[in-house]
Amino acid sequence: MAENFNDLASFTLVARERSFTRAAAKLGVSQSALSQTIRGLEERLGVRLLTRTTRSVSPTEAGQRLLTTISPSFVEIENALTALRDLREKPAGTIRITAGEHAALSVLQPALKRLLPDYPDITIEIIVDYGLTDIVAEGYDAGVRMGEQVAKDMIAVRIGPEMRMAVVGSPSYFERYPLPRTPQDLAVHQCINMRLPTYGGLFAWDLEKDGREVNVRGDGQLVFNNLGMRVSSALDGLGLAYLVRVLEDWCPSFPGYHLYYPSRRHSSAAFSLLVDVLRYRT
């Protein structure tokens, strides 16, 4: 016969307190309602569990036997619930995030420096990936992408300002090549290209000025799939990438980095703390 565990818990508390009044106060119910619950339990079991007098309440032999049997289980349940509450209140656990290299270095890394020293029970795993990873299928807690790349069914939290791309090169490069004045001038320059898995080819340079948009796919001797080697090559004067800025008036702004995660995700204390640390504040 299946019993209502709430009734058993009520019986356990009354037997421990030896008082309907104190037990009712702890349960937040009326004394009469608690008395009715115990009577219903005794009727279903077909045995008297408590001896009631005008001054006290005590378990019968059957009641003491039941109390001895079930009390340890309720203690374990209470301890488990307390541990869960402590875990919720004390930020802890592992958070897995996927992000591009630039976002990982410029946004996430500074946040880790501010967050982790004060919360030793939090572990953060960051996987650098240029593909638009399905964070749910791959088991990530969140991802970082440009605002325009975040799916509509995700919760998105802005963690950086608007950004602008930059066509740049080193001083030594511009000693050999003229400064480009228009996107068409890039045809005679060494463009250091980027190959990303989400584009299926070389990453195009989207330029815009006064409402006029130009999509540039420059030629060059180098193609990489990471930021570091592009910067190093620009420093070596091998092409346009990063240092002395040119065509600035052709580089429009666009939504910056956003942290995104599934709307149905139940946020842990650790995850909520990370979101707050990353949240962009103007």
C-alpha positions, 0 to 999 in steps of 0.5 A: 500500500503506497503512503503519502510521504507528507503524512509520514513526515508529519507523523515523524515531526509530531513524534519528535516534538511530542507536541501537535502545537509545536509540530503544527507551527513548524509545518505552517499548518493548523493544529486541527489540520495536523491532527486530522492528517495523523488520524487519517494515517492511523486509519489507513494503517489500522493501528494507533501511532500516537498516545494523546493526553491533555499534556503530551503526545508520545508514540505507541509501541507501533508508532515507535517502531515506525518512527525508528524505521523511517526517521533515518530516511527523513534525516537523509532527505533533509540533509540532501535538501540542505546540501542542495540549498548550500550548493545553490547559494555557494557558486560551484561547478563546471561551466563549458563555453565555446567562443572564437579566439578573439572573444576568448582572449579579449572578453572571457580571459579578463572576466576569468581574472576577476571571477575565479580567485574569489570562487575556488569551487568554480571551473570554467572550460573554454573551447575556441571554435570558429564554427557556429556550434550547436551548444545544446547538442555538444553539451555546452552551457553557453557560447559567445558570438557576434550579436547578429549570429545568435539564434532567435531561440536563445537568451543573449546577453551583451558582453561587449561594445559594438565593433568595427572591422579594421583593414590594417598593416605594419609600417614596413609593409607600407614602405613597399605598398601604397596606402589604399584609398578605396576598396578597389585599391586592395586588388594590388595588395597582399591580403592575409585571408581567413578561412572559417568553417561556417563560410565554406571558403575565405572570409570576405571583407565587408566594407561600407561607406555612405550606404554603399556596401562592397564585398571584397575577397582580396588575394594574397599569399597567406590563409589562416584559420586563427587570429594569432598567425594573422597578427604575426604575419602582419607584424612581419610585413607580409600583408594587410591585417592588423596594425596601421589602419587604412580605409577606416571610413569604409568599416561599419560598426556591427553588434559586438559579442554576446553570451548566449544560452538556451532559454530553458536552461536552469541557471546555477549560482555559478553560471548566474555569477559568470553572466553578471561578471561578463555583462556589458555595462556602458 
